[in-house]
């Protein structure tokens, strides 16, 4: 039996959200992926990918793991690599938060910063991946987990969906899932298809992301939500529908969640819940809905939960008043 910290990955709580939609005729549950030991849903694929690579011989005691990450996958890999004594280099860009960089270093990861975006696409993601490939060429016995295309990323989330289905005795009518690498989305969709379950999936993408075509590609402020390049894990037909949400939606959703449900969650969690808001009138009474909340909010204290940061990007926003009769809650910006 594995009694290490890695055994704590998975089996995260599924809790009923009773206050976010007080008058909703449907049930809404939240899968709290923030309670993985590394703080996010990315702990699952980080462990899955490294363990599979170790079993196949791609990773040994002297292997150097190199990955590009905006935050959570990097932290998940740093945790796993620290436990197994593997050297890990995480390629980040200037948008990486101070908290995430400190977490990576605390786990012993080495940080490689890409200072300039790709000159052709203007995107940091392309520049980060190019830096990963350069490091792989330079370093003997190196390994790229490639979270954007590794099928073991998606496979790790078969378990995520199984946990949800088991907790609700198979009764899941709607699943709301944020998109970035499409690992969580694809893994959950594959599980539902393999088990012939009728759950409808709503993908939650960012306005300005190219994954599901949210209009013209543009700058996004919330790391790990949406993508500038469609990931290899993306497949047509994975979802029943897609909902696009703005950066401001993420802010409002997060603050509303913390005030109403006392859950401090990250940016894409706010996005998922505001996506439910956008389609709530389409959800039949009596339905059971699940929202996967990918990470914890402490990593966003200097952004989403900072009044100064919100004002600098969105200006003055009217206060949302707490009311027993309304969905809105206090959120002083």
Residue, then its C-alpha position, 0 to 999 in steps of 0.5 A: x500500500x502506498x502511504x506517501x503523499x502521492x496516495x492522497x491524490x484523487x478522491x477529492x470531495x464532492x459538495x453540494x452548493x446550496x447558496x450560489x443559486x438559491x432558487x435554482x430548481x436543479x442540484x449543483x455539486x462542486x468537485x473540489x480538486x483544490x484538495x489534492x495535495x499539490x492544490x489542483x486537478x493537475x496533480x492527477x495527470x502529473x502523477x499518471x504521466x511520471x509513473x507511466x514513464x517510469x514503468x516504461x523506462x522513459x524516466x529513470x533516477x537520472x532523468x531530467x523532466x522538462x515541462x512548460x506550465x502556467x502554474x498548476x501542472x508545474x506544481x503538480x510535476x514539481x511535487x511528484x518529481x520531488x518525491x521521486x528525487x527527479x530533477x525538474x525544470x519548469x519553463x514559465x513566462x512573465x505571466x506566471x504568478x509570484x506564488x506559483x514560482x515560489x511553490x515550484x522553487x519550494x519543491x526544488x524545481x528549477x525555473x527557466x523564464x521565457x522573457x519574450x513571446x514567439x515573434x511570429x504568433x506573439x504567444x508565450x505558449x509557443x515560445x515556452x514549448x520551443x524552449x522546452x524542445x531546446x532544453x531537451x536537445x541540450x540535456x541528455x536523458x531528458x523527458x518531456x511530459x507534454x501535458x498538451x498531447x500526452x494521453x495519460x493526461x486524459x486517462x488520469x481523469x477517467x478516475x475523476x469522472x468515476x469518483x463523481x459518478x460513484x458519489x452520485x450513484x450514477x445520476x449526473x445529468x450535466x457536467x461543467x468543465x473548464x478547458x486548457x489542455x483538454x485533459x480533464x475534459x477528454x478524460x471525463x468524456x471518455x469515461x462517460x462514453x465507455x460506460x454509456x452514460x447520458x451525462x451532457x458535457x458543457x465545456x467552459x472556454x475563455x473568450x479569446x481562446x482558440x480551443x472552441x473558437x471564442x471569437x478572435x484570439x486575444x489576450x487573457x488574464x487568467x492563467x490556465x483557462x483557455x489556450x492560445x493554441x488548440x492542444x493535441x488532446x482536443x477532439x471534435x465531438x467531446x462535448x455537447x456544447x461550449x460556453x465562453x466566459x470573460x476574465x471578468x466573469x471569472x472574477x465575479x464567479x470566484x468572489x461570489x463563490x467565496x462569499x456565498x459558499x466559503x470556498x476560495x477557488x481559482x480563476x477557472x472555478x469562477x468561470x465554470x460557475x458563471x457558465x452554469x449561470x449563463x445556461x441555468x434557464x436551459x437546465x430542466x428542474x430536478x437535474x443533477x449538475x456537477x462543476x469541476x473546480x480545478x484549483x485553490x484561490x490562494x494562488x490568486x490573492x494578488x489578482x482575482x482577490x485583489x481589489x487593486x488588480x481588479x480596478x487596474x484591469x476592469x475599472x470601477x465595478x458596481x458593488x454586488x449586493x448580498x441578497x436572500x432573494x438574488x443570486x448576487x452577493x457582496x463583492x467589493x471591488 
